[in-house]
Amino acid sequence: VHSLAAEDPAAIGGPAHKVIADWCRISYTESRRRMRNAAQLAPRVTLTGQQLPPELPATARVWRQGLIDTEHLRVMQTFLRELPV
């Protein structure tokens, strides 16, 4: 999911969220949510090509181990978003 977001829409047959939704037979909203989750849990790359850890590194580790599901992830995202600066 994360790698499709960087692809040229003409090369994959349209916007990534629509291609994913059609292929997985899910709604566009669900597809966008999965893309946002993947972006937070995947390693990042700077403009100079330097590898960075995921936005949520500890969460990404337990996600890959299969210890949390989308509901757990949603609770963590909400908690972090609502933390005071």
C-alpha positions as a printed NumPy array, in Angstrom:
array([[  0.   ,   0.   ,   0.   ],
       [  2.729,   2.432,   0.968],
       [  4.754,   1.894,  -2.198],
       [  1.736,   2.452,  -4.461],
       [  1.271,   5.971,  -3.096],
       [  4.591,   7.003,  -4.666],
       [  3.772,   5.539,  -8.084],
       [  2.656,   7.593, -11.063],
       [ -1.166,   7.326, -11.329],
       [ -0.898,   6.718, -15.084],
       [  1.379,   3.73 , -14.474],
       [ -0.933,   2.005, -11.973],
       [ -4.271,   2.829, -13.581],
       [ -5.443,   5.821, -11.552],
       [ -5.073,   7.36 ,  -8.11 ],
       [ -3.535,   4.918,  -5.636],
       [ -6.485,   4.986,  -3.224],
       [ -8.894,   4.059,  -6.018],
       [ -6.666,   1.278,  -7.348],
       [ -6.312,  -0.187,  -3.841],
       [-10.04 ,   0.121,  -3.163],
       [-10.95 ,  -1.605,  -6.42 ],
       [ -8.374,  -4.35 ,  -6.005],
       [ -9.247,  -5.072,  -2.341],
       [-12.979,  -4.44 ,  -2.857],
       [-13.132,  -1.874,  -0.075],
       [-14.431,   1.693,   0.068],
       [-12.326,   4.675,  -0.977],
       [-12.468,   5.919,   2.616],
       [-11.095,   2.62 ,   3.936],
       [ -8.41 ,   2.677,   1.256],
       [ -7.297,   6.182,   2.243],
       [ -7.22 ,   5.134,   5.916],
       [ -5.005,   2.15 ,   5.073],
       [ -2.687,   4.394,   3.074],
       [ -2.425,   6.849,   5.986],
       [ -1.713,   3.985,   8.414],
       [  0.932,   2.539,   6.12 ],
       [  2.605,   5.947,   5.829],
       [  2.89 ,   6.182,   9.628],
       [  4.179,   2.621,  10.048],
       [  6.624,   2.39 ,   7.135],
       [ 10.234,   3.587,   7.115],
       [ 10.674,   7.068,   5.64 ],
       [ 13.262,   8.553,   3.309],
       [ 14.516,  12.157,   3.388],
       [ 15.021,  14.273,   0.283],
       [ 18.706,  13.373,   0.392],
       [ 17.936,   9.635,   0.53 ],
       [ 18.658,   9.092,   4.214],
       [ 16.567,   6.346,   5.83 ],
       [ 14.446,   7.403,   8.808],
       [ 12.432,   5.206,  11.161],
       [  8.637,   5.117,  10.899],
       [  6.671,   7.984,  12.401],
       [  5.455,   5.533,  15.08 ],
       [  8.428,   3.152,  15.453],
       [  7.297,   1.134,  18.487],
       [  3.808,   0.797,  17.061],
       [  5.249,  -0.324,  13.72 ],
       [  7.212,  -3.099,  15.467],
       [  4.203,  -4.571,  17.253],
       [  2.051,  -4.102,  14.115],
       [  4.491,  -6.226,  12.107],
       [  4.463,  -8.867,  14.859],
       [  0.675,  -9.03 ,  14.576],
       [  0.091,  -8.039,  18.187],
       [ -2.219,  -5.092,  17.424],
       [ -5.024,  -4.54 ,  14.942],
       [ -6.539,  -1.471,  13.294],
       [ -8.638,  -0.6  ,  16.344],
       [ -5.547,  -0.532,  18.568],
       [ -3.784,   1.606,  15.984],
       [ -6.71 ,   4.02 ,  15.809],
       [ -6.718,   4.447,  19.611],
       [ -2.971,   5.168,  19.604],
       [ -3.281,   7.646,  16.734],
       [ -6.104,   9.473,  18.518],
       [ -4.155,   9.577,  21.784],
       [ -1.039,  10.985,  20.109],
       [ -3.021,  13.523,  18.085],
       [ -4.756,  14.844,  21.221],
       [ -1.6  ,  15.162,  23.35 ],
       [ -0.95 ,  18.769,  24.329],
       [  2.133,  20.366,  22.815]])
